[in-house]
Amino acid sequence: MNITYHIFLEEKIIGTTRLKNADPPMGVVFGKIEFIEPEMGYKFIKDYCQLNQIELAFDQPEDKVISAGNIHTIKVVICWLKASLSRRHGLKPASLGDYQNSQI
């Protein structure tokens, strides 16, 4: 897929992805996340899942790959919605646009 999506966790943008696979009716997506803050990443997501008792179906620390159960607080939003998201979340348009061209 060559569409960039924004990823929100608990209403805060955490990064972007160009999903490799998706099954929207099932609520399943797969793809590398380009995090916008350096302290976010594999450990951040793993700790979040453990803290919130979200099942890890697959965890490969050496490659920093996780497959988690349903994370109800994650939203994956297509980038063309970025103007209304910017206004709703009080972000400057550039703060979302800076990550629109991230490479996966």
Biotite code that builds the C-alpha atoms (Angstrom):
import biotite.structure as struc

atoms = struc.array([
    struc.Atom([0.000, 0.000, 0.000], chain_id="A", res_id=1, res_name="MET", atom_name="CA", element="C"),
    struc.Atom([1.379, 3.430, -0.791], chain_id="A", res_id=2, res_name="ASN", atom_name="CA", element="C"),
    struc.Atom([-1.010, 5.466, 1.353], chain_id="A", res_id=3, res_name="ILE", atom_name="CA", element="C"),
    struc.Atom([0.374, 7.052, 4.510], chain_id="A", res_id=4, res_name="THR", atom_name="CA", element="C"),
    struc.Atom([-1.689, 6.749, 7.680], chain_id="A", res_id=5, res_name="TYR", atom_name="CA", element="C"),
    struc.Atom([-1.386, 8.579, 11.003], chain_id="A", res_id=6, res_name="HIS", atom_name="CA", element="C"),
    struc.Atom([-1.457, 6.466, 14.143], chain_id="A", res_id=7, res_name="ILE", atom_name="CA", element="C"),
    struc.Atom([-3.038, 7.791, 17.326], chain_id="A", res_id=8, res_name="PHE", atom_name="CA", element="C"),
    struc.Atom([-2.790, 6.196, 20.763], chain_id="A", res_id=9, res_name="LEU", atom_name="CA", element="C"),
    struc.Atom([-5.205, 7.560, 23.360], chain_id="A", res_id=10, res_name="GLU", atom_name="CA", element="C"),
    struc.Atom([-5.949, 10.561, 21.086], chain_id="A", res_id=11, res_name="GLU", atom_name="CA", element="C"),
    struc.Atom([-2.245, 11.496, 20.745], chain_id="A", res_id=12, res_name="LYS", atom_name="CA", element="C"),
    struc.Atom([-0.465, 11.119, 17.418], chain_id="A", res_id=13, res_name="ILE", atom_name="CA", element="C"),
    struc.Atom([2.442, 8.715, 17.846], chain_id="A", res_id=14, res_name="ILE", atom_name="CA", element="C"),
    struc.Atom([3.566, 8.178, 14.259], chain_id="A", res_id=15, res_name="GLY", atom_name="CA", element="C"),
    struc.Atom([2.784, 7.173, 10.710], chain_id="A", res_id=16, res_name="THR", atom_name="CA", element="C"),
    struc.Atom([2.715, 3.986, 8.705], chain_id="A", res_id=17, res_name="THR", atom_name="CA", element="C"),
    struc.Atom([2.324, 2.840, 5.123], chain_id="A", res_id=18, res_name="ARG", atom_name="CA", element="C"),
    struc.Atom([0.489, -0.329, 6.024], chain_id="A", res_id=19, res_name="LEU", atom_name="CA", element="C"),
    struc.Atom([1.784, -3.494, 4.401], chain_id="A", res_id=20, res_name="LYS", atom_name="CA", element="C"),
    struc.Atom([-1.444, -5.417, 5.005], chain_id="A", res_id=21, res_name="ASN", atom_name="CA", element="C"),
    struc.Atom([-4.885, -4.509, 6.288], chain_id="A", res_id=22, res_name="ALA", atom_name="CA", element="C"),
    struc.Atom([-8.262, -6.120, 6.808], chain_id="A", res_id=23, res_name="ASP", atom_name="CA", element="C"),
    struc.Atom([-10.464, -3.171, 7.828], chain_id="A", res_id=24, res_name="PRO", atom_name="CA", element="C"),
    struc.Atom([-13.649, -5.218, 8.441], chain_id="A", res_id=25, res_name="PRO", atom_name="CA", element="C"),
    struc.Atom([-11.677, -7.341, 10.915], chain_id="A", res_id=26, res_name="MET", atom_name="CA", element="C"),
    struc.Atom([-9.912, -4.321, 12.414], chain_id="A", res_id=27, res_name="GLY", atom_name="CA", element="C"),
    struc.Atom([-6.481, -5.780, 11.619], chain_id="A", res_id=28, res_name="VAL", atom_name="CA", element="C"),
    struc.Atom([-3.507, -3.857, 10.248], chain_id="A", res_id=29, res_name="VAL", atom_name="CA", element="C"),
    struc.Atom([0.170, -4.676, 9.797], chain_id="A", res_id=30, res_name="PHE", atom_name="CA", element="C"),
    struc.Atom([3.029, -2.336, 9.058], chain_id="A", res_id=31, res_name="GLY", atom_name="CA", element="C"),
    struc.Atom([6.080, -0.620, 10.439], chain_id="A", res_id=32, res_name="LYS", atom_name="CA", element="C"),
    struc.Atom([5.370, 2.467, 12.557], chain_id="A", res_id=33, res_name="ILE", atom_name="CA", element="C"),
    struc.Atom([7.565, 5.512, 12.068], chain_id="A", res_id=34, res_name="GLU", atom_name="CA", element="C"),
    struc.Atom([7.360, 7.048, 15.556], chain_id="A", res_id=35, res_name="PHE", atom_name="CA", element="C"),
    struc.Atom([7.507, 10.829, 15.836], chain_id="A", res_id=36, res_name="ILE", atom_name="CA", element="C"),
    struc.Atom([9.173, 10.859, 19.258], chain_id="A", res_id=37, res_name="GLU", atom_name="CA", element="C"),
    struc.Atom([12.497, 9.073, 19.858], chain_id="A", res_id=38, res_name="PRO", atom_name="CA", element="C"),
    struc.Atom([11.398, 7.544, 23.177], chain_id="A", res_id=39, res_name="GLU", atom_name="CA", element="C"),
    struc.Atom([8.536, 5.743, 21.463], chain_id="A", res_id=40, res_name="MET", atom_name="CA", element="C"),
    struc.Atom([9.120, 2.458, 19.747], chain_id="A", res_id=41, res_name="GLY", atom_name="CA", element="C"),
    struc.Atom([9.150, -1.263, 20.411], chain_id="A", res_id=42, res_name="TYR", atom_name="CA", element="C"),
    struc.Atom([9.661, -0.963, 24.197], chain_id="A", res_id=43, res_name="LYS", atom_name="CA", element="C"),
    struc.Atom([7.026, 1.788, 24.494], chain_id="A", res_id=44, res_name="PHE", atom_name="CA", element="C"),
    struc.Atom([4.376, -0.330, 22.725], chain_id="A", res_id=45, res_name="ILE", atom_name="CA", element="C"),
    struc.Atom([5.344, -3.523, 24.587], chain_id="A", res_id=46, res_name="LYS", atom_name="CA", element="C"),
    struc.Atom([5.199, -1.729, 27.960], chain_id="A", res_id=47, res_name="ASP", atom_name="CA", element="C"),
    struc.Atom([1.860, -0.157, 27.007], chain_id="A", res_id=48, res_name="TYR", atom_name="CA", element="C"),
    struc.Atom([0.423, -3.580, 26.159], chain_id="A", res_id=49, res_name="CYS", atom_name="CA", element="C"),
    struc.Atom([1.674, -5.128, 29.388], chain_id="A", res_id=50, res_name="GLN", atom_name="CA", element="C"),
    struc.Atom([0.420, -2.224, 31.509], chain_id="A", res_id=51, res_name="LEU", atom_name="CA", element="C"),
    struc.Atom([-3.022, -2.441, 29.884], chain_id="A", res_id=52, res_name="ASN", atom_name="CA", element="C"),
    struc.Atom([-3.139, -6.258, 29.909], chain_id="A", res_id=53, res_name="GLN", atom_name="CA", element="C"),
    struc.Atom([-3.206, -6.510, 26.117], chain_id="A", res_id=54, res_name="ILE", atom_name="CA", element="C"),
    struc.Atom([-2.212, -9.955, 24.903], chain_id="A", res_id=55, res_name="GLU", atom_name="CA", element="C"),
    struc.Atom([0.975, -10.223, 22.848], chain_id="A", res_id=56, res_name="LEU", atom_name="CA", element="C"),
    struc.Atom([0.396, -12.889, 20.224], chain_id="A", res_id=57, res_name="ALA", atom_name="CA", element="C"),
    struc.Atom([3.955, -12.584, 18.942], chain_id="A", res_id=58, res_name="PHE", atom_name="CA", element="C"),
    struc.Atom([6.995, -10.851, 20.400], chain_id="A", res_id=59, res_name="ASP", atom_name="CA", element="C"),
    struc.Atom([10.396, -10.899, 18.726], chain_id="A", res_id=60, res_name="GLN", atom_name="CA", element="C"),
    struc.Atom([12.656, -8.513, 20.709], chain_id="A", res_id=61, res_name="PRO", atom_name="CA", element="C"),
    struc.Atom([15.734, -9.015, 18.537], chain_id="A", res_id=62, res_name="GLU", atom_name="CA", element="C"),
    struc.Atom([13.837, -7.653, 15.515], chain_id="A", res_id=63, res_name="ASP", atom_name="CA", element="C"),
    struc.Atom([11.602, -5.332, 17.573], chain_id="A", res_id=64, res_name="LYS", atom_name="CA", element="C"),
    struc.Atom([8.421, -6.901, 16.183], chain_id="A", res_id=65, res_name="VAL", atom_name="CA", element="C"),
    struc.Atom([5.190, -7.264, 18.145], chain_id="A", res_id=66, res_name="ILE", atom_name="CA", element="C"),
    struc.Atom([1.808, -8.675, 17.239], chain_id="A", res_id=67, res_name="SER", atom_name="CA", element="C"),
    struc.Atom([-0.726, -7.593, 19.840], chain_id="A", res_id=68, res_name="ALA", atom_name="CA", element="C"),
    struc.Atom([-4.341, -8.327, 20.558], chain_id="A", res_id=69, res_name="GLY", atom_name="CA", element="C"),
    struc.Atom([-6.971, -5.635, 20.154], chain_id="A", res_id=70, res_name="ASN", atom_name="CA", element="C"),
    struc.Atom([-5.646, -2.250, 21.312], chain_id="A", res_id=71, res_name="ILE", atom_name="CA", element="C"),
    struc.Atom([-8.889, -0.293, 21.626], chain_id="A", res_id=72, res_name="HIS", atom_name="CA", element="C"),
    struc.Atom([-7.092, 3.028, 22.102], chain_id="A", res_id=73, res_name="THR", atom_name="CA", element="C"),
    struc.Atom([-5.280, 2.953, 18.737], chain_id="A", res_id=74, res_name="ILE", atom_name="CA", element="C"),
    struc.Atom([-6.713, 4.745, 15.713], chain_id="A", res_id=75, res_name="LYS", atom_name="CA", element="C"),
    struc.Atom([-5.263, 4.475, 12.216], chain_id="A", res_id=76, res_name="VAL", atom_name="CA", element="C"),
    struc.Atom([-6.333, 7.451, 10.095], chain_id="A", res_id=77, res_name="VAL", atom_name="CA", element="C"),
    struc.Atom([-5.621, 8.155, 6.446], chain_id="A", res_id=78, res_name="ILE", atom_name="CA", element="C"),
    struc.Atom([-3.456, 11.269, 5.960], chain_id="A", res_id=79, res_name="CYS", atom_name="CA", element="C"),
    struc.Atom([-5.862, 13.196, 3.754], chain_id="A", res_id=80, res_name="TRP", atom_name="CA", element="C"),
    struc.Atom([-7.789, 13.891, 6.961], chain_id="A", res_id=81, res_name="LEU", atom_name="CA", element="C"),
    struc.Atom([-4.778, 15.725, 8.387], chain_id="A", res_id=82, res_name="LYS", atom_name="CA", element="C"),
    struc.Atom([-6.238, 19.259, 8.175], chain_id="A", res_id=83, res_name="ALA", atom_name="CA", element="C"),
    struc.Atom([-9.284, 18.456, 10.297], chain_id="A", res_id=84, res_name="SER", atom_name="CA", element="C"),
    struc.Atom([-7.160, 16.328, 12.654], chain_id="A", res_id=85, res_name="LEU", atom_name="CA", element="C"),
    struc.Atom([-4.731, 19.210, 13.063], chain_id="A", res_id=86, res_name="SER", atom_name="CA", element="C"),
    struc.Atom([-7.530, 21.515, 14.139], chain_id="A", res_id=87, res_name="ARG", atom_name="CA", element="C"),
    struc.Atom([-9.173, 18.933, 16.397], chain_id="A", res_id=88, res_name="ARG", atom_name="CA", element="C"),
    struc.Atom([-5.924, 18.002, 18.169], chain_id="A", res_id=89, res_name="HIS", atom_name="CA", element="C"),
    struc.Atom([-4.473, 21.512, 18.282], chain_id="A", res_id=90, res_name="GLY", atom_name="CA", element="C"),
    struc.Atom([-1.530, 20.609, 16.054], chain_id="A", res_id=91, res_name="LEU", atom_name="CA", element="C"),
    struc.Atom([0.126, 22.859, 13.519], chain_id="A", res_id=92, res_name="LYS", atom_name="CA", element="C"),
    struc.Atom([-0.440, 21.476, 9.998], chain_id="A", res_id=93, res_name="PRO", atom_name="CA", element="C"),
    struc.Atom([3.336, 21.099, 9.559], chain_id="A", res_id=94, res_name="ALA", atom_name="CA", element="C"),
    struc.Atom([3.590, 18.871, 12.621], chain_id="A", res_id=95, res_name="SER", atom_name="CA", element="C"),
    struc.Atom([1.572, 16.230, 10.780], chain_id="A", res_id=96, res_name="LEU", atom_name="CA", element="C"),
    struc.Atom([2.917, 16.985, 7.299], chain_id="A", res_id=97, res_name="GLY", atom_name="CA", element="C"),
    struc.Atom([6.513, 16.508, 8.438], chain_id="A", res_id=98, res_name="ASP", atom_name="CA", element="C"),
    struc.Atom([5.826, 12.784, 8.719], chain_id="A", res_id=99, res_name="TYR", atom_name="CA", element="C"),
    struc.Atom([3.619, 12.346, 5.666], chain_id="A", res_id=100, res_name="GLN", atom_name="CA", element="C"),
    struc.Atom([6.526, 11.243, 3.456], chain_id="A", res_id=101, res_name="ASN", atom_name="CA", element="C"),
    struc.Atom([8.152, 8.806, 5.868], chain_id="A", res_id=102, res_name="SER", atom_name="CA", element="C"),
    struc.Atom([9.587, 5.687, 4.265], chain_id="A", res_id=103, res_name="GLN", atom_name="CA", element="C"),
    struc.Atom([8.670, 2.226, 5.466], chain_id="A", res_id=104, res_name="ILE", atom_name="CA", element="C"),
])
